[in-house]
Amino acid sequence: MYAAAFDYHRPSTIDEAIALLARHGDEAKVLAGGHSLIPAMKLRLARPSVVVDIARIASLSEIRDAGGRIAVGALATHQSVESSALLKSKCPLLAEVAATIGDVQVRNKGTIGGSLAHADPAADYPAAIVALDAEIEVAGPKGRRTIRAADFFVGLLETALAPDEIITEIRVPATPQSVAYEKTSQKASGFALTGVAVVVDGQAARIGITGVATKAYRATAAEQALGAGRTAETIAAAASHAADGVDPLNDIHASSAFRAHLAQVNTRRALERAFSRV
């Protein structure tokens, strides 16, 4: 099926893109890498009358040191995140997660900002974003604002991003090398049935989980149960709480019980691997 007719705009600056979104309101959709929007348009699940293609805004592709944090431009592709020497040395979790996304073609075209804005519950980045307690900078007609990762993901395919705002960059903290991402993939698509991102700093761990619920979440019950322990027994005991307080998804790919089980298994594996890198 072909997409319905639409007007196409390709702004060269962030301000131009924001002006177009402000002018056309809910009738407009932002196009970045296109891996989510274009299939939806072809299936007529999305029928925007205006498409604003931001792929040529060069400033949105940069990955740079931002004084204690690393700023990743919204248009940075998965491949550029995966191969970034800066991220590998200062925030290796993000590079590790990017390497697991889709296939080579997807990684060379898809963008981190597009993935976060789409907020697919099976996407990989959200687990890392919440585990890193990242900041997401967005721009709109009223100026720029920063949204904490904990507040960004609202629900199924829903974020705190307003319709006339675009993500400009994601700021992640510098971390130790003691990180890990463990994922069980849906074989055809590569999406996460369950993905667990872990950052170990000292004896404490931050755990982000995707694919289990309608949005990525911090597994705070598992973090608290871990305490200061790093033995196989304490890690396994903590991992048993990975799905506490959430309502796991139930669909053709996995039952809710299986997703909860995968959350526990992958949390244990990620914790073990992260602690082994301390």
N, C-alpha and C positions, 0 to 999 in steps of 0.2 A: 504494500500500500504506500502511496505517496502522501507526503505532508500536505495539509491544507495551505492555501495561498497566504503569503505573509510579506511584509515589507522588511527589507534587510538594511541594517546600518552597521558601519564599521568605524567607530570612533578611534581617534589616535591618542586621546588623553582621557584621564579619569574624569575630569570635569565634563567633557563632552558626553561620556557614557552616562554620568549621573543626570545630566540635563535631558537626555533622551528618555531615561527611565521616569523622570519627573513629569515629562510631557505626556507620555503614553500610559502611565499608571499600570493597572493590572493587565493591560493588553500586551505588555512587553515582557520578554524573557531574555535573560543574559545567556550568551553562548560563550563558553570557554573552550574546553577540549571537545565537548560535544558528545561524550560517551553516554550521557544520561538523557539530555534533551532531544537529540536527533532521533533515537529509537522511539521515544515517547511521541514525538511529532509524527513519525511515520505510521505509528499505530493509532493516531488521532486521539491518544490519551492526553496530549497537550496540543492546544490549538492557538498559540499566540498570533496576534495579527502583526506584531513587530518583534523582530529578533535583533538584539544588540550584541554584535560580535566584538568582544573585548580582547581577542587573541593578539592583536597587533599593538597593544599598549606595552611597550618594551619595559617600562619601569616595574611592571607587575611580575616580571620573571626573575628578578634578582634574588640571590641568597647571600646575605651579608651579616657581618658581625655588628650587633647593635648595642654595644656596651653592656656586657653581662648576659645578654640574650642573643639568640640568632634570629634574624628576621627572614622569613621565607615568603617570597612574593606569591600571591594567589595563583599566578599563572605558571609557577614552577612546575614542570612536568614530573611525573613519578620517577622517570629516568634521571632527571637532574637532581632530585632529592636523593635518590639511591646512590648516585655517583659523587655527590658533593663532598670534597675533602674536608670542608669546614664542618659539615654535619657529622661526618664519620669521626672526627676528632673531638667535637664538643657536644654533640647530641646524637649519639649513634643509634638510638632507638628509632628515630624518624627514618633514617636511611635503611635500617633493617626492615621496617614495616613496608617501605616503598618497594623493596625488592620482591615482596610476596604478592604484589597486586597484579592480577590478570596475567597477560603475556607480554612479550616484547612490544608488540604493536600498541597495546593499551598503554603501557608505561611510557612510550615515546610521545603519546598524544594527550593522554588524560592529565589533569592538573589537580594539585592539592586543594586549591580554592573551590574548584568545581565539585570535587568530591565532598568537601565539608558542607557546602551550600545545599547540595542535594540531600544530604543526611540519610542516605540509605542505611537501614539498621544492620545490614551485612557488610558495610564498607569497613576497610581496615584502619584508615587513619584515625577515626574517632577514638579508638581504644588508646592509641598513643597520645592523642591530644589531651584526653582527660587524665591519663597517668602522669603526663608532664605538667599538668595544670597550666596549659598554654594560654596565651592571650590572642584574641582574634580582632584585628583592627578592621573596621568597616567604614565606608564613606557613603554619604547621601546628601540630599539637598540641605540638610541642617548642619552639615559638617561631618567630622570624623568622631568616632567613639570606639572604645575598646570593650569587648565582651569576654569575660572569663569562660574558659572551656566548660566549667561546671554549669554555666547558665546558657550556653549556646545551643545545645541540643535539647529541644523541647518535647518532641514526640516523633511518631512515624513520619519520615520525610518532612519534618517541621523543625525550624530553627528560630532563633531570636532575631534573625535578619529581616528587616522590613522590605517590602516589595520594591522600594526605590533605592535600596542600598546594595552595594557590592563589597565583597571582601577584598581588601587591598593587600594585607599581609598577615602572616601567622608568626607570633613571637614565642619561641620556645627557650627554656633555660638551658644553660650548660649543665651537663650531668656527668657523673662518673661513667666508666665503660661498663659498669655492672647493670646491664639492661638485657631484656629478652622479649621476643614476641613469638608466641606459640599459637598456631592456627590450624583448625580443621576446615578444609575447603569444600565447598560444593564443587564437584569435579568438573562439571561442564563450564561453569562461569568463573571459577576461582574465588567467588565471594566467600566470606567467612560464615560457616555455620556457627562457629565460635572462634573468636580471636582474643588472646589475652596479652596485654602489654604490661611489663613490670619494670619499674625503676627502683633499684636498691641503692640507698644512700646511708652508709653506716649500717646499723642493724634494722632500720626501718625500710619498708617497701610501700610503693604506691602502685596500685593495680587498676588498670582500665580494661573493661571487657566490652566487646562488640559482638553482634550476631545473636545474642541471647534474648534481649528485650527489644522493645520498640525504639530504643535509643541506647547509645553507649553510656556506661555508668562506671563510677568508682566502686570497687568491691570493698567498701569500708569495713564490713564485718570480717572479711578475710584479713585485711590489714591489721585490724585490732587483735584478732586471734593469734596472729603471728608473733606479736610482741617483739621480744629481743632474740627470739630463737632462730636458729638456722639448721637444726638437725633434720634428718629425713622425717622424723616423727612430727616435729612441730610444723614443718612445711606442709605435710599431708593433712594434719589437723586443721591448719589455717585454710588450705585449699577447699576443704569440705564446706566452707561457708561462702564460696564464690558466688552462688546464686541466691543467697539469703536476701529476702525483701524485694525480689523482683518477680514479675509474672512472665515466665519464658514463653517465647513464641511457639506456636504449633502450626505447622504447614506441611506441604507435600515433601519438603526436603528433610525435615526432622521433627520429631515430637517434642513437646515441652520437656518431658522427662529426659530425653536424650540430650537436649541442649543443656539442661542443668548438669547432667553428667559430664558433658564435654567441658563445661565451664570449670568444673572441679579438676578434671584431668589436665587441661591445658594450663590452669593456674599453678598446679603443682609443678608441671614441667618448666614453666616460665620462671617460677621462683627458684627452682633448683639450678637452672642455667644461669640466671642473673647472679645468684649467690656464688656460683663457681667462678664468676668473673671479677669478684671483689678483689 
